[in-house]
Amino acid sequence: MSEHGYCPNCKADLDGGSIWEHFYKLTGSEEKADKSAEAYGATKEKGQWGRAVGIYDRDLDRTVAWFCPDCHHKWGRV
């Protein structure tokens, strides 16, 4: 099951890998990985980076759409 869903056009999985694993590879320490991942609300067991690119509207001060890095499809925010 994907935490970030799938592209509505090409159906690519938009999970980008484990947040905890990223910090473990970066630091080599489980303790440091735990602390860094916690800042993102992630743990060793859950929490994925998202691959969809947010399209931000400065005037509205919010994300208004998403962009798939695989097929370049753009869709509105739900």
mmCIF file of the N, C-alpha and C atoms, coordinates in Angstrom:
data_MODEL
# 
_entry.id   MODEL 
# 
loop_
_atom_site.group_PDB 
_atom_site.id 
_atom_site.type_symbol 
_atom_site.label_atom_id 
_atom_site.label_alt_id 
_atom_site.label_comp_id 
_atom_site.label_asym_id 
_atom_site.label_entity_id 
_atom_site.label_seq_id 
_atom_site.pdbx_PDB_ins_code 
_atom_site.Cartn_x 
_atom_site.Cartn_y 
_atom_site.Cartn_z 
_atom_site.occupancy 
_atom_site.B_iso_or_equiv 
_atom_site.pdbx_formal_charge 
_atom_site.auth_seq_id 
_atom_site.auth_comp_id 
_atom_site.auth_asym_id 
_atom_site.auth_atom_id 
_atom_site.pdbx_PDB_model_num 
ATOM 1   N N  . MET A 1 1  ? 0.840  -1.181 0.000   1.00 0.00 ? 1  MET A N  1 
ATOM 2   C CA . MET A 1 1  ? 0.000  0.000  0.000   1.00 0.00 ? 1  MET A CA 1 
ATOM 3   C C  . MET A 1 1  ? 0.890  1.252  0.000   1.00 0.00 ? 1  MET A C  1 
ATOM 4   N N  . SER A 1 2  ? 0.566  2.206  -0.814  1.00 0.00 ? 2  SER A N  1 
ATOM 5   C CA . SER A 1 2  ? 1.340  3.427  -0.971  1.00 0.00 ? 2  SER A CA 1 
ATOM 6   C C  . SER A 1 2  ? 0.835  4.523  -0.029  1.00 0.00 ? 2  SER A C  1 
ATOM 7   N N  . GLU A 1 3  ? 1.744  5.167  0.695   1.00 0.00 ? 3  GLU A N  1 
ATOM 8   C CA . GLU A 1 3  ? 1.363  6.271  1.578   1.00 0.00 ? 3  GLU A CA 1 
ATOM 9   C C  . GLU A 1 3  ? 0.979  7.515  0.785   1.00 0.00 ? 3  GLU A C  1 
ATOM 10  N N  . HIS A 1 4  ? 1.602  7.700  -0.365  1.00 0.00 ? 4  HIS A N  1 
ATOM 11  C CA . HIS A 1 4  ? 1.397  8.913  -1.156  1.00 0.00 ? 4  HIS A CA 1 
ATOM 12  C C  . HIS A 1 4  ? 0.515  8.688  -2.378  1.00 0.00 ? 4  HIS A C  1 
ATOM 13  N N  . GLY A 1 5  ? 0.037  7.482  -2.559  1.00 0.00 ? 5  GLY A N  1 
ATOM 14  C CA . GLY A 1 5  ? -0.857 7.203  -3.669  1.00 0.00 ? 5  GLY A CA 1 
ATOM 15  C C  . GLY A 1 5  ? -0.125 6.966  -4.979  1.00 0.00 ? 5  GLY A C  1 
ATOM 16  N N  . TYR A 1 6  ? -0.875 7.089  -6.049  1.00 0.00 ? 6  TYR A N  1 
ATOM 17  C CA . TYR A 1 6  ? -0.371 6.774  -7.384  1.00 0.00 ? 6  TYR A CA 1 
ATOM 18  C C  . TYR A 1 6  ? -0.730 7.906  -8.340  1.00 0.00 ? 6  TYR A C  1 
ATOM 19  N N  . CYS A 1 7  ? 0.078  8.088  -9.362  1.00 0.00 ? 7  CYS A N  1 
ATOM 20  C CA . CYS A 1 7  ? -0.223 9.096  -10.372 1.00 0.00 ? 7  CYS A CA 1 
ATOM 21  C C  . CYS A 1 7  ? -1.533 8.725  -11.053 1.00 0.00 ? 7  CYS A C  1 
ATOM 22  N N  . PRO A 1 8  ? -2.460 9.675  -11.188 1.00 0.00 ? 8  PRO A N  1 
ATOM 23  C CA . PRO A 1 8  ? -3.733 9.358  -11.833 1.00 0.00 ? 8  PRO A CA 1 
ATOM 24  C C  . PRO A 1 8  ? -3.599 9.082  -13.331 1.00 0.00 ? 8  PRO A C  1 
ATOM 25  N N  . ASN A 1 9  ? -2.462 9.416  -13.920 1.00 0.00 ? 9  ASN A N  1 
ATOM 26  C CA . ASN A 1 9  ? -2.258 9.202  -15.344 1.00 0.00 ? 9  ASN A CA 1 
ATOM 27  C C  . ASN A 1 9  ? -1.502 7.905  -15.638 1.00 0.00 ? 9  ASN A C  1 
ATOM 28  N N  . CYS A 1 10 ? -0.289 7.768  -15.086 1.00 0.00 ? 10 CYS A N  1 
ATOM 29  C CA . CYS A 1 10 ? 0.547  6.603  -15.417 1.00 0.00 ? 10 CYS A CA 1 
ATOM 30  C C  . CYS A 1 10 ? 0.533  5.531  -14.333 1.00 0.00 ? 10 CYS A C  1 
ATOM 31  N N  . LYS A 1 11 ? -0.121 5.805  -13.201 1.00 0.00 ? 11 LYS A N  1 
ATOM 32  C CA . LYS A 1 11 ? -0.272 4.878  -12.069 1.00 0.00 ? 11 LYS A CA 1 
ATOM 33  C C  . LYS A 1 11 ? 1.041  4.591  -11.338 1.00 0.00 ? 11 LYS A C  1 
ATOM 34  N N  . ALA A 1 12 ? 2.060  5.438  -11.517 1.00 0.00 ? 12 ALA A N  1 
ATOM 35  C CA . ALA A 1 12 ? 3.339  5.261  -10.809 1.00 0.00 ? 12 ALA A CA 1 
ATOM 36  C C  . ALA A 1 12 ? 3.119  5.417  -9.307  1.00 0.00 ? 12 ALA A C  1 
ATOM 37  N N  . ASP A 1 13 ? 3.785  4.582  -8.522  1.00 0.00 ? 13 ASP A N  1 
ATOM 38  C CA . ASP A 1 13 ? 3.757  4.684  -7.070  1.00 0.00 ? 13 ASP A CA 1 
ATOM 39  C C  . ASP A 1 13 ? 4.509  5.960  -6.689  1.00 0.00 ? 13 ASP A C  1 
ATOM 40  N N  . LEU A 1 14 ? 3.890  6.822  -5.898  1.00 0.00 ? 14 LEU A N  1 
ATOM 41  C CA . LEU A 1 14 ? 4.501  8.100  -5.559  1.00 0.00 ? 14 LEU A CA 1 
ATOM 42  C C  . LEU A 1 14 ? 5.232  8.091  -4.217  1.00 0.00 ? 14 LEU A C  1 
ATOM 43  N N  . ASP A 1 15 ? 5.413  6.910  -3.612  1.00 0.00 ? 15 ASP A N  1 
ATOM 44  C CA . ASP A 1 15 ? 6.284  6.791  -2.449  1.00 0.00 ? 15 ASP A CA 1 
ATOM 45  C C  . ASP A 1 15 ? 7.727  6.872  -2.933  1.00 0.00 ? 15 ASP A C  1 
ATOM 46  N N  . GLY A 1 16 ? 8.550  7.596  -2.166  1.00 0.00 ? 16 GLY A N  1 
ATOM 47  C CA . GLY A 1 16 ? 9.929  7.803  -2.592  1.00 0.00 ? 16 GLY A CA 1 
ATOM 48  C C  . GLY A 1 16 ? 10.968 7.142  -1.722  1.00 0.00 ? 16 GLY A C  1 
ATOM 49  N N  . GLY A 1 17 ? 10.591 6.210  -0.903  1.00 0.00 ? 17 GLY A N  1 
ATOM 50  C CA . GLY A 1 17 ? 11.565 5.517  -0.057  1.00 0.00 ? 17 GLY A CA 1 
ATOM 51  C C  . GLY A 1 17 ? 11.397 5.891  1.407   1.00 0.00 ? 17 GLY A C  1 
ATOM 52  N N  . SER A 1 18 ? 11.944 5.076  2.248   1.00 0.00 ? 18 SER A N  1 
ATOM 53  C CA . SER A 1 18 ? 11.825 5.217  3.692   1.00 0.00 ? 18 SER A CA 1 
ATOM 54  C C  . SER A 1 18 ? 12.584 6.443  4.198   1.00 0.00 ? 18 SER A C  1 
ATOM 55  N N  . ILE A 1 19 ? 11.911 7.273  4.964   1.00 0.00 ? 19 ILE A N  1 
ATOM 56  C CA . ILE A 1 19 ? 12.551 8.444  5.569   1.00 0.00 ? 19 ILE A CA 1 
ATOM 57  C C  . ILE A 1 19 ? 13.604 7.988  6.572   1.00 0.00 ? 19 ILE A C  1 
ATOM 58  N N  . TRP A 1 20 ? 13.252 7.022  7.409   1.00 0.00 ? 20 TRP A N  1 
ATOM 59  C CA . TRP A 1 20 ? 14.194 6.521  8.412   1.00 0.00 ? 20 TRP A CA 1 
ATOM 60  C C  . TRP A 1 20 ? 15.435 5.943  7.748   1.00 0.00 ? 20 TRP A C  1 
ATOM 61  N N  . GLU A 1 21 ? 15.233 5.139  6.718   1.00 0.00 ? 21 GLU A N  1 
ATOM 62  C CA . GLU A 1 21 ? 16.355 4.507  6.014   1.00 0.00 ? 21 GLU A CA 1 
ATOM 63  C C  . GLU A 1 21 ? 17.285 5.565  5.411   1.00 0.00 ? 21 GLU A C  1 
ATOM 64  N N  . HIS A 1 22 ? 16.714 6.631  4.877   1.00 0.00 ? 22 HIS A N  1 
ATOM 65  C CA . HIS A 1 22 ? 17.512 7.732  4.325   1.00 0.00 ? 22 HIS A CA 1 
ATOM 66  C C  . HIS A 1 22 ? 18.467 8.282  5.380   1.00 0.00 ? 22 HIS A C  1 
ATOM 67  N N  . PHE A 1 23 ? 17.941 8.578  6.576   1.00 0.00 ? 23 PHE A N  1 
ATOM 68  C CA . PHE A 1 23 ? 18.774 9.152  7.629   1.00 0.00 ? 23 PHE A CA 1 
ATOM 69  C C  . PHE A 1 23 ? 19.749 8.134  8.208   1.00 0.00 ? 23 PHE A C  1 
ATOM 70  N N  . TYR A 1 24 ? 19.367 6.865  8.211   1.00 0.00 ? 24 TYR A N  1 
ATOM 71  C CA . TYR A 1 24 ? 20.306 5.836  8.676   1.00 0.00 ? 24 TYR A CA 1 
ATOM 72  C C  . TYR A 1 24 ? 21.502 5.739  7.720   1.00 0.00 ? 24 TYR A C  1 
ATOM 73  N N  . LYS A 1 25 ? 21.243 5.750  6.421   1.00 0.00 ? 25 LYS A N  1 
ATOM 74  C CA . LYS A 1 25 ? 22.330 5.707  5.435   1.00 0.00 ? 25 LYS A CA 1 
ATOM 75  C C  . LYS A 1 25 ? 23.207 6.949  5.538   1.00 0.00 ? 25 LYS A C  1 
ATOM 76  N N  . LEU A 1 26 ? 22.592 8.070  5.843   1.00 0.00 ? 26 LEU A N  1 
ATOM 77  C CA . LEU A 1 26 ? 23.318 9.340  5.942   1.00 0.00 ? 26 LEU A CA 1 
ATOM 78  C C  . LEU A 1 26 ? 24.225 9.378  7.170   1.00 0.00 ? 26 LEU A C  1 
ATOM 79  N N  . THR A 1 27 ? 23.730 8.856  8.305   1.00 0.00 ? 27 THR A N  1 
ATOM 80  C CA . THR A 1 27 ? 24.459 8.986  9.570   1.00 0.00 ? 27 THR A CA 1 
ATOM 81  C C  . THR A 1 27 ? 25.134 7.703  10.034  1.00 0.00 ? 27 THR A C  1 
ATOM 82  N N  . GLY A 1 28 ? 24.608 6.546  9.624   1.00 0.00 ? 28 GLY A N  1 
ATOM 83  C CA . GLY A 1 28 ? 25.135 5.275  10.105  1.00 0.00 ? 28 GLY A CA 1 
ATOM 84  C C  . GLY A 1 28 ? 24.740 4.961  11.537  1.00 0.00 ? 28 GLY A C  1 
ATOM 85  N N  . SER A 1 29 ? 23.827 5.732  12.086  1.00 0.00 ? 29 SER A N  1 
ATOM 86  C CA . SER A 1 29 ? 23.419 5.571  13.477  1.00 0.00 ? 29 SER A CA 1 
ATOM 87  C C  . SER A 1 29 ? 21.903 5.422  13.565  1.00 0.00 ? 29 SER A C  1 
ATOM 88  N N  . GLU A 1 30 ? 21.459 4.357  14.233  1.00 0.00 ? 30 GLU A N  1 
ATOM 89  C CA . GLU A 1 30 ? 20.020 4.171  14.438  1.00 0.00 ? 30 GLU A CA 1 
ATOM 90  C C  . GLU A 1 30 ? 19.452 5.278  15.315  1.00 0.00 ? 30 GLU A C  1 
ATOM 91  N N  . GLU A 1 31 ? 20.206 5.700  16.325  1.00 0.00 ? 31 GLU A N  1 
ATOM 92  C CA . GLU A 1 31 ? 19.738 6.753  17.227  1.00 0.00 ? 31 GLU A CA 1 
ATOM 93  C C  . GLU A 1 31 ? 19.539 8.073  16.473  1.00 0.00 ? 31 GLU A C  1 
ATOM 94  N N  . LYS A 1 32 ? 20.497 8.441  15.641  1.00 0.00 ? 32 LYS A N  1 
ATOM 95  C CA . LYS A 1 32 ? 20.373 9.679  14.858  1.00 0.00 ? 32 LYS A CA 1 
ATOM 96  C C  . LYS A 1 32 ? 19.266 9.565  13.819  1.00 0.00 ? 32 LYS A C  1 
ATOM 97  N N  . ALA A 1 33 ? 19.123 8.390  13.230  1.00 0.00 ? 33 ALA A N  1 
ATOM 98  C CA . ALA A 1 33 ? 18.058 8.170  12.252  1.00 0.00 ? 33 ALA A CA 1 
ATOM 99  C C  . ALA A 1 33 ? 16.694 8.294  12.924  1.00 0.00 ? 33 ALA A C  1 
ATOM 100 N N  . ASP A 1 34 ? 16.565 7.736  14.124  1.00 0.00 ? 34 ASP A N  1 
ATOM 101 C CA . ASP A 1 34 ? 15.310 7.851  14.884  1.00 0.00 ? 34 ASP A CA 1 
ATOM 102 C C  . ASP A 1 34 ? 14.969 9.320  15.132  1.00 0.00 ? 34 ASP A C  1 
ATOM 103 N N  . LYS A 1 35 ? 15.956 10.089 15.581  1.00 0.00 ? 35 LYS A N  1 
ATOM 104 C CA . LYS A 1 35 ? 15.729 11.489 15.915  1.00 0.00 ? 35 LYS A CA 1 
ATOM 105 C C  . LYS A 1 35 ? 15.370 12.312 14.671  1.00 0.00 ? 35 LYS A C  1 
ATOM 106 N N  . SER A 1 36 ? 16.090 12.116 13.579  1.00 0.00 ? 36 SER A N  1 
ATOM 107 C CA . SER A 1 36 ? 15.822 12.873 12.352  1.00 0.00 ? 36 SER A CA 1 
ATOM 108 C C  . SER A 1 36 ? 14.468 12.490 11.754  1.00 0.00 ? 36 SER A C  1 
ATOM 109 N N  . ALA A 1 37 ? 14.178 11.195 11.701  1.00 0.00 ? 37 ALA A N  1 
ATOM 110 C CA . ALA A 1 37 ? 12.907 10.734 11.133  1.00 0.00 ? 37 ALA A CA 1 
ATOM 111 C C  . ALA A 1 37 ? 11.727 11.242 11.953  1.00 0.00 ? 37 ALA A C  1 
ATOM 112 N N  . GLU A 1 38 ? 11.910 11.334 13.259  1.00 0.00 ? 38 GLU A N  1 
ATOM 113 C CA . GLU A 1 38 ? 10.840 11.815 14.139  1.00 0.00 ? 38 GLU A CA 1 
ATOM 114 C C  . GLU A 1 38 ? 10.410 13.226 13.746  1.00 0.00 ? 38 GLU A C  1 
ATOM 115 N N  . ALA A 1 39 ? 11.337 14.053 13.270  1.00 0.00 ? 39 ALA A N  1 
ATOM 116 C CA . ALA A 1 39 ? 11.012 15.421 12.851  1.00 0.00 ? 39 ALA A CA 1 
ATOM 117 C C  . ALA A 1 39 ? 10.046 15.426 11.664  1.00 0.00 ? 39 ALA A C  1 
ATOM 118 N N  . TYR A 1 40 ? 9.980  14.316 10.929  1.00 0.00 ? 40 TYR A N  1 
ATOM 119 C CA . TYR A 1 40 ? 9.073  14.175 9.788   1.00 0.00 ? 40 TYR A CA 1 
ATOM 120 C C  . TYR A 1 40 ? 7.866  13.307 10.118  1.00 0.00 ? 40 TYR A C  1 
ATOM 121 N N  . GLY A 1 41 ? 7.722  12.937 11.383  1.00 0.00 ? 41 GLY A N  1 
ATOM 122 C CA . GLY A 1 41 ? 6.609  12.094 11.800  1.00 0.00 ? 41 GLY A CA 1 
ATOM 123 C C  . GLY A 1 41 ? 6.779  10.648 11.372  1.00 0.00 ? 41 GLY A C  1 
ATOM 124 N N  . ALA A 1 42 ? 8.009  10.249 11.115  1.00 0.00 ? 42 ALA A N  1 
ATOM 125 C CA . ALA A 1 42 ? 8.309  8.896  10.634  1.00 0.00 ? 42 ALA A CA 1 
ATOM 126 C C  . ALA A 1 42 ? 9.018  8.083  11.707  1.00 0.00 ? 42 ALA A C  1 
ATOM 127 N N  . THR A 1 43 ? 8.979  6.769  11.527  1.00 0.00 ? 43 THR A N  1 
ATOM 128 C CA . THR A 1 43 ? 9.700  5.834  12.388  1.00 0.00 ? 43 THR A CA 1 
ATOM 129 C C  . THR A 1 43 ? 10.408 4.827  11.493  1.00 0.00 ? 43 THR A C  1 
ATOM 130 N N  . LYS A 1 44 ? 11.082 3.879  12.113  1.00 0.00 ? 44 LYS A N  1 
ATOM 131 C CA . LYS A 1 44 ? 11.748 2.823  11.343  1.00 0.00 ? 44 LYS A CA 1 
ATOM 132 C C  . LYS A 1 44 ? 10.737 2.004  10.548  1.00 0.00 ? 44 LYS A C  1 
ATOM 133 N N  . GLU A 1 45 ? 9.519  1.874  11.061  1.00 0.00 ? 45 GLU A N  1 
ATOM 134 C CA . GLU A 1 45 ? 8.496  1.036  10.443  1.00 0.00 ? 45 GLU A CA 1 
ATOM 135 C C  . GLU A 1 45 ? 7.576  1.782  9.470   1.00 0.00 ? 45 GLU A C  1 
ATOM 136 N N  . LYS A 1 46 ? 7.467  3.104  9.608   1.00 0.00 ? 46 LYS A N  1 
ATOM 137 C CA . LYS A 1 46 ? 6.534  3.832  8.729   1.00 0.00 ? 46 LYS A CA 1 
ATOM 138 C C  . LYS A 1 46 ? 7.092  5.211  8.380   1.00 0.00 ? 46 LYS A C  1 
ATOM 139 N N  . GLY A 1 47 ? 6.628  5.707  7.241   1.00 0.00 ? 47 GLY A N  1 
ATOM 140 C CA . GLY A 1 47 ? 7.032  7.039  6.800   1.00 0.00 ? 47 GLY A CA 1 
ATOM 141 C C  . GLY A 1 47 ? 7.834  6.978  5.513   1.00 0.00 ? 47 GLY A C  1 
ATOM 142 N N  . GLN A 1 48 ? 7.245  7.483  4.453   1.00 0.00 ? 48 GLN A N  1 
ATOM 143 C CA . GLN A 1 48 ? 7.885  7.484  3.134   1.00 0.00 ? 48 GLN A CA 1 
ATOM 144 C C  . GLN A 1 48 ? 8.009  8.919  2.628   1.00 0.00 ? 48 GLN A C  1 
ATOM 145 N N  . TRP A 1 49 ? 9.073  9.186  1.909   1.00 0.00 ? 49 TRP A N  1 
ATOM 146 C CA . TRP A 1 49 ? 9.164  10.445 1.181   1.00 0.00 ? 49 TRP A CA 1 
ATOM 147 C C  . TRP A 1 49 ? 8.135  10.396 0.067   1.00 0.00 ? 49 TRP A C  1 
ATOM 148 N N  . GLY A 1 50 ? 7.631  11.524 -0.330  1.00 0.00 ? 50 GLY A N  1 
ATOM 149 C CA . GLY A 1 50 ? 6.709  11.603 -1.462  1.00 0.00 ? 50 GLY A CA 1 
ATOM 150 C C  . GLY A 1 50 ? 7.453  12.020 -2.725  1.00 0.00 ? 50 GLY A C  1 
ATOM 151 N N  . ARG A 1 51 ? 7.103  11.432 -3.858  1.00 0.00 ? 51 ARG A N  1 
ATOM 152 C CA . ARG A 1 51 ? 7.754  11.743 -5.121  1.00 0.00 ? 51 ARG A CA 1 
ATOM 153 C C  . ARG A 1 51 ? 7.015  12.791 -5.937  1.00 0.00 ? 51 ARG A C  1 
ATOM 154 N N  . ALA A 1 52 ? 5.735  12.999 -5.671  1.00 0.00 ? 52 ALA A N  1 
ATOM 155 C CA . ALA A 1 52 ? 4.980  14.002 -6.423  1.00 0.00 ? 52 ALA A CA 1 
ATOM 156 C C  . ALA A 1 52 ? 5.540  15.388 -6.099  1.00 0.00 ? 52 ALA A C  1 
ATOM 157 N N  . VAL A 1 53 ? 5.622  16.234 -7.105  1.00 0.00 ? 53 VAL A N  1 
ATOM 158 C CA . VAL A 1 53 ? 6.129  17.589 -6.934  1.00 0.00 ? 53 VAL A CA 1 
ATOM 159 C C  . VAL A 1 53 ? 4.936  18.525 -6.737  1.00 0.00 ? 53 VAL A C  1 
ATOM 160 N N  . GLY A 1 54 ? 4.954  19.260 -5.648  1.00 0.00 ? 54 GLY A N  1 
ATOM 161 C CA . GLY A 1 54 ? 3.882  20.208 -5.381  1.00 0.00 ? 54 GLY A CA 1 
ATOM 162 C C  . GLY A 1 54 ? 4.066  21.479 -6.188  1.00 0.00 ? 54 GLY A C  1 
ATOM 163 N N  . ILE A 1 55 ? 2.980  21.980 -6.757  1.00 0.00 ? 55 ILE A N  1 
ATOM 164 C CA . ILE A 1 55 ? 2.998  23.243 -7.490  1.00 0.00 ? 55 ILE A CA 1 
ATOM 165 C C  . ILE A 1 55 ? 2.353  24.286 -6.584  1.00 0.00 ? 55 ILE A C  1 
ATOM 166 N N  . TYR A 1 56 ? 3.150  25.249 -6.193  1.00 0.00 ? 56 TYR A N  1 
ATOM 167 C CA . TYR A 1 56 ? 2.750  26.217 -5.178  1.00 0.00 ? 56 TYR A CA 1 
ATOM 168 C C  . TYR A 1 56 ? 2.353  27.540 -5.817  1.00 0.00 ? 56 TYR A C  1 
ATOM 169 N N  . ASP A 1 57 ? 1.262  28.105 -5.354  1.00 0.00 ? 57 ASP A N  1 
ATOM 170 C CA . ASP A 1 57 ? 0.814  29.428 -5.806  1.00 0.00 ? 57 ASP A CA 1 
ATOM 171 C C  . ASP A 1 57 ? 1.117  30.423 -4.687  1.00 0.00 ? 57 ASP A C  1 
ATOM 172 N N  . ARG A 1 58 ? 2.035  31.331 -4.952  1.00 0.00 ? 58 ARG A N  1 
ATOM 173 C CA . ARG A 1 58 ? 2.468  32.282 -3.938  1.00 0.00 ? 58 ARG A CA 1 
ATOM 174 C C  . ARG A 1 58 ? 1.328  33.223 -3.512  1.00 0.00 ? 58 ARG A C  1 
ATOM 175 N N  . ASP A 1 59 ? 0.496  33.646 -4.459  1.00 0.00 ? 59 ASP A N  1 
ATOM 176 C CA . ASP A 1 59 ? -0.611 34.544 -4.120  1.00 0.00 ? 59 ASP A CA 1 
ATOM 177 C C  . ASP A 1 59 ? -1.636 33.867 -3.216  1.00 0.00 ? 59 ASP A C  1 
ATOM 178 N N  . LEU A 1 60 ? -1.939 32.605 -3.496  1.00 0.00 ? 60 LEU A N  1 
ATOM 179 C CA . LEU A 1 60 ? -2.887 31.858 -2.662  1.00 0.00 ? 60 LEU A CA 1 
ATOM 180 C C  . LEU A 1 60 ? -2.232 31.286 -1.410  1.00 0.00 ? 60 LEU A C  1 
ATOM 181 N N  . ASP A 1 61 ? -0.890 31.252 -1.414  1.00 0.00 ? 61 ASP A N  1 
ATOM 182 C CA . ASP A 1 61 ? -0.103 30.722 -0.304  1.00 0.00 ? 61 ASP A CA 1 
ATOM 183 C C  . ASP A 1 61 ? -0.470 29.271 0.014   1.00 0.00 ? 61 ASP A C  1 
ATOM 184 N N  . ARG A 1 62 ? -0.531 28.460 -1.049  1.00 0.00 ? 62 ARG A N  1 
ATOM 185 C CA . ARG A 1 62 ? -0.816 27.034 -0.857  1.00 0.00 ? 62 ARG A CA 1 
ATOM 186 C C  . ARG A 1 62 ? -0.435 26.241 -2.102  1.00 0.00 ? 62 ARG A C  1 
ATOM 187 N N  . THR A 1 63 ? -0.330 24.952 -1.923  1.00 0.00 ? 63 THR A N  1 
ATOM 188 C CA . THR A 1 63 ? -0.121 24.047 -3.047  1.00 0.00 ? 63 THR A CA 1 
ATOM 189 C C  . THR A 1 63 ? -1.432 23.935 -3.800  1.00 0.00 ? 63 THR A C  1 
ATOM 190 N N  . VAL A 1 64 ? -1.392 24.148 -5.119  1.00 0.00 ? 64 VAL A N  1 
ATOM 191 C CA . VAL A 1 64 ? -2.616 24.140 -5.915  1.00 0.00 ? 64 VAL A CA 1 
ATOM 192 C C  . VAL A 1 64 ? -2.723 22.925 -6.845  1.00 0.00 ? 64 VAL A C  1 
ATOM 193 N N  . ALA A 1 65 ? -1.598 22.242 -7.072  1.00 0.00 ? 65 ALA A N  1 
ATOM 194 C CA . ALA A 1 65 ? -1.613 21.090 -7.974  1.00 0.00 ? 65 ALA A CA 1 
ATOM 195 C C  . ALA A 1 65 ? -0.401 20.218 -7.684  1.00 0.00 ? 65 ALA A C  1 
ATOM 196 N N  . TRP A 1 66 ? -0.387 19.049 -8.315  1.00 0.00 ? 66 TRP A N  1 
ATOM 197 C CA . TRP A 1 66 ? 0.720  18.092 -8.191  1.00 0.00 ? 66 TRP A CA 1 
ATOM 198 C C  . TRP A 1 66 ? 1.225  17.727 -9.581  1.00 0.00 ? 66 TRP A C  1 
ATOM 199 N N  . PHE A 1 67 ? 2.477  17.283 -9.638  1.00 0.00 ? 67 PHE A N  1 
ATOM 200 C CA . PHE A 1 67 ? 3.149  16.956 -10.893 1.00 0.00 ? 67 PHE A CA 1 
ATOM 201 C C  . PHE A 1 67 ? 3.843  15.609 -10.727 1.00 0.00 ? 67 PHE A C  1 
ATOM 202 N N  . CYS A 1 68 ? 3.629  14.680 -11.658 1.00 0.00 ? 68 CYS A N  1 
ATOM 203 C CA . CYS A 1 68 ? 4.266  13.367 -11.600 1.00 0.00 ? 68 CYS A CA 1 
ATOM 204 C C  . CYS A 1 68 ? 5.669  13.455 -12.212 1.00 0.00 ? 68 CYS A C  1 
ATOM 205 N N  . PRO A 1 69 ? 6.695  13.026 -11.482 1.00 0.00 ? 69 PRO A N  1 
ATOM 206 C CA . PRO A 1 69 ? 8.048  13.075 -12.025 1.00 0.00 ? 69 PRO A CA 1 
ATOM 207 C C  . PRO A 1 69 ? 8.303  12.039 -13.121 1.00 0.00 ? 69 PRO A C  1 
ATOM 208 N N  . ASP A 1 70 ? 7.415  11.070 -13.271 1.00 0.00 ? 70 ASP A N  1 
ATOM 209 C CA . ASP A 1 70 ? 7.604  10.029 -14.286 1.00 0.00 ? 70 ASP A CA 1 
ATOM 210 C C  . ASP A 1 70 ? 7.000  10.403 -15.634 1.00 0.00 ? 70 ASP A C  1 
ATOM 211 N N  . CYS A 1 71 ? 5.732  10.806 -15.643 1.00 0.00 ? 71 CYS A N  1 
ATOM 212 C CA . CYS A 1 71 ? 5.055  11.062 -16.912 1.00 0.00 ? 71 CYS A CA 1 
ATOM 213 C C  . CYS A 1 71 ? 4.777  12.555 -17.148 1.00 0.00 ? 71 CYS A C  1 
ATOM 214 N N  . HIS A 1 72 ? 5.097  13.386 -16.146 1.00 0.00 ? 72 HIS A N  1 
ATOM 215 C CA . HIS A 1 72 ? 4.935  14.839 -16.223 1.00 0.00 ? 72 HIS A CA 1 
ATOM 216 C C  . HIS A 1 72 ? 3.471  15.290 -16.248 1.00 0.00 ? 72 HIS A C  1 
ATOM 217 N N  . HIS A 1 73 ? 2.586  14.411 -15.841 1.00 0.00 ? 73 HIS A N  1 
ATOM 218 C CA . HIS A 1 73 ? 1.156  14.758 -15.742 1.00 0.00 ? 73 HIS A CA 1 
ATOM 219 C C  . HIS A 1 73 ? 0.958  15.695 -14.545 1.00 0.00 ? 73 HIS A C  1 
ATOM 220 N N  . LYS A 1 74 ? 0.082  16.675 -14.710 1.00 0.00 ? 74 LYS A N  1 
ATOM 221 C CA . LYS A 1 74 ? -0.256 17.619 -13.641 1.00 0.00 ? 74 LYS A CA 1 
ATOM 222 C C  . LYS A 1 74 ? -1.728 17.438 -13.292 1.00 0.00 ? 74 LYS A C  1 
ATOM 223 N N  . TRP A 1 75 ? -2.036 17.402 -11.989 1.00 0.00 ? 75 TRP A N  1 
ATOM 224 C CA . TRP A 1 75 ? -3.429 17.287 -11.573 1.00 0.00 ? 75 TRP A CA 1 
ATOM 225 C C  . TRP A 1 75 ? -3.679 18.211 -10.372 1.00 0.00 ? 75 TRP A C  1 
ATOM 226 N N  . GLY A 1 76 ? -4.930 18.623 -10.243 1.00 0.00 ? 76 GLY A N  1 
ATOM 227 C CA . GLY A 1 76 ? -5.326 19.540 -9.179  1.00 0.00 ? 76 GLY A CA 1 
ATOM 228 C C  . GLY A 1 76 ? -5.301 18.900 -7.812  1.00 0.00 ? 76 GLY A C  1 
ATOM 229 N N  . ARG A 1 77 ? -5.168 19.744 -6.829  1.00 0.00 ? 77 ARG A N  1 
ATOM 230 C CA . ARG A 1 77 ? -5.178 19.288 -5.447  1.00 0.00 ? 77 ARG A CA 1 
ATOM 231 C C  . ARG A 1 77 ? -6.581 18.879 -5.059  1.00 0.00 ? 77 ARG A C  1 
ATOM 232 N N  . VAL A 1 78 ? -6.692 17.780 -4.367  1.00 0.00 ? 78 VAL A N  1 
ATOM 233 C CA . VAL A 1 78 ? -8.009 17.271 -3.942  1.00 0.00 ? 78 VAL A CA 1 
ATOM 234 C C  . VAL A 1 78 ? -8.385 17.855 -2.612  1.00 0.00 ? 78 VAL A C  1 
# 
